[in-house]
């Protein structure tokens, strides 16, 4: 009669069905997983309703075919359209891709196994943003469909791929699946060194003219105030490089004064706007005054708060004193959109979808087509803001998570919005609204091509230009033709379309710039910043002291911490209907000197690696091979090591805390020849110390076919250098290491 969400993690969820107050069964779904799993809580008969035209189920090896697109696998008894399940028995319905071979069907049948949950691990290493998905199936290989842009996903592939609105989704087998994208760095300044003397003089005049206008930051809602702040920061960064001391002082004073309001924990006691309240039901903060449904539906929080974090991070990088001034609320703002872990007061990565690799903008998604996102660039800007704030505030965990999210979102923006793969029924040059079940060539506010293109570009921050340029000259010309071809003046967001055009055809963009009136400049842009984008070709390196792109850390979404920081009070106007509490939640993105709030999530739902004291990673998170701090006779080959032979070793700095260890799971692959095998062992503090745990590894079916191998382990505590070593009686390479994860007793 009803169902309740009873468990969820970064990939999967359980829906518990009940009738007359008693549990009937549990339905388990997981993103990317090829199956829907139902486990009966009582003896029962389940009526099958095949898709229209599918006919009755027919027996095939390992299960029952239901029409061309479904496969039923069950130990239950099927009679006609009635399936009898005993208590504890399960049924799996798998999607069958068009063109599936008999081998694909056999693999799907074998992969129907109990799913207990899923985790996401991430790292930034070797110029790559690495994501590892793990499905808890008791080490039984199953079938997972990767997103279309994840063409390098690990695992043995099925012949057929699943269709989607974004292109074919490769289907692979295994229990862990790793993919990577380019790791984009986060510079904050354009490189003005190549400007001609004339261009530099023109830019100096434009910055001087823009300073007074952008120093007026009078918007009171969380979206437009954020846009104004970022606009002012962009002009401030130009003024610094040009040596305009008066403009620098004026703009810094204006930005700091506004951020002082937004980041005052007691701000709502003094004024009814430019402050935050907390919603106890949706577990997040709401800017007062809200805008675009940011209160009632929790829409667009990452768009709004990303601007605020961008401004705060860019200013605090120059003036560390601002970090301590803003830390309490800025950390809380970051936690609202990018909390690394779910707690009693926060939602993990609220607006970012680990599996899809991009954000969703509609908070509660009251649509038949699922969630959606329009402005891919404001989403990437959000994670740029998270990264900058993490770097400025001395929080490498937050900075690395932000850079990983930015890199994934940037790759998705190119693959699904700006340069989408051809799919049946969609012939537009790009997508502006990507949904769970469809894509559109339109925006919520305008059907003009300039708006469709421009909403994927603003605020054109220096960090965004690299991925926007990667769209390539041919597609940039197509987008320029659509946005600028029918005239320029009076078109919405046309200035941002001009900025994008400059990345492929600078002369065309400069000619278009000359036609822009003052009314054509968006309220989040300036003539001076646009001119700088159009007359420069690069960016300056990321600020000194920032987190390196080779850092391999990321906070876990469920590892319990030891204590909670002091809760800060944030008063709210009594008339605010959406916010029901008067305190700001304790932040989950504290600096290394601050501990984080305890979480109520089970340890089995850990979803990423965690940097602990001294740079150690959480031993109970999935630690990818890319997080290795030392390699002996091994190299990194994307998400895994090169094939290892006896004597090879990979070292990791791990923190076991005080929790007892039950075992360790080693994720490995092997394409070794028949008879070639060896031990993969775990040792503490030295690669020659006694063995802590070991597992025998032979061929897994191929070097790209991963297997999660559990091994009983002794129970260390504290921080150790942990070595995964390779030992064999023969000299040939026999295993690649993909990851390691200890499990609690």
FENRAGI-V748576 format. One record per helix or strand of 2 or more residues. SS is the DSSP state (2 for helix, 1 for strand). FROM is the first residue (numbers start at 0). LEN is the number of residues. If there is no record, write none. Layout:
BEGIN
SS,FROM,LEN ; SS,FROM,LEN
END
This chain:
BEGIN
1,1,7 ; 1,11,8 ; 1,21,9 ; 1,34,6 ; 1,43,4 ; 1,57,3 ; 1,62,4 ; 1,69,5 ; 1,76,3 ; 1,81,4 ; 1,89,6 ; 2,101,9 ; 1,116,9 ; 1,127,9 ; 1,141,4 ; 1,155,2 ; 1,170,4 ; 1,175,7 ; 2,191,3 ; 2,196,18 ; 2,221,21 ; 2,244,18 ; 2,266,4 ; 1,274,5 ; 1,283,5 ; 2,300,16 ; 2,320,18 ; 1,351,2 ; 1,357,2 ; 1,371,2 ; 2,375,17 ; 2,395,23 ; 1,432,3 ; 1,438,2 ; 2,448,6 ; 2,461,8 ; 2,472,12 ; 2,493,9 ; 2,505,8 ; 2,517,3 ; 2,526,9 ; 1,567,2 ; 1,582,2 ; 2,602,3 ; 2,612,3 ; 1,616,2 ; 1,622,2 ; 2,624,3 ; 1,629,3 ; 1,635,2 ; 1,639,2 ; 1,648,7 ; 1,660,10 ; 1,677,7 ; 1,690,7 ; 1,701,11 ; 1,718,9 ; 1,734,10
END
